[in-house]
Amino acid sequence: MSIRRICKYGEKVLEKSARKVDFEKIKKDLPGILKDMFDTLDAVGGVGLAASQIGLDLRFAVVKIKKENEEDLRLVLINPELAEKSGAMYGEEGCLSFPGLFAKVKRFSRVKARALNEKGLPIEINAEGLFAKAIQHEIDHLDGVLFVDRLPFMTRMKLKPVLMRLKRQWKKMDESKLKNNSNQ
């Protein structure tokens, strides 16, 4: 198990659009990177993680949705795009790159996404609710858009001093130093 350090607000890699993945060039390294990403998600209790959040300029993300009385849904999205979107939902959202910060964000309530899976095969996902929110959030990361960028202008202005203060604290955080505790 290898937990990766998650890039935090203020790091340039989070503000840029990720480079499209050439599956043939990355397929040899992909299983190890994906395992690390899912291990990191498990260690911090997250729902999704984009490659850019662990410092990689590559257009892919992982999503893990906990399902009651069922096995968790684990999804790999390589070069994802939103094909359809409809409805609206407005709710609390957080981000592993903004530890402990939550804000109400407006998202589409239903989306259809197209991507490649971990085997390089094309997939199409229809998602609603939290699943739809997670997919949109991760695709935003791959486009260099942060969840705070989706907040109304005045809210962003009020949040700016708080973010500057938190940015100094977050800079010291390193999830890769977390102890492996398989009993969690």
ABEGO torsion letter per residue (X at the ends): XBBBBBBBBGBAAAABBBBBBBAAAAAAAAAAAAAAAAAAAAAAGBABBBAAAAGBBBBBBBBBBBBBGBBBBBBBBBGBBBABBBEBBBBBBBBAABBGBBBBBBBBABBBBBBBBAAGBBBBBBBBEAAAAAAAAAAAAAAGBBAAAABBAAAAAAAAAAAAAAAAAAAABBAAABBBBAAX
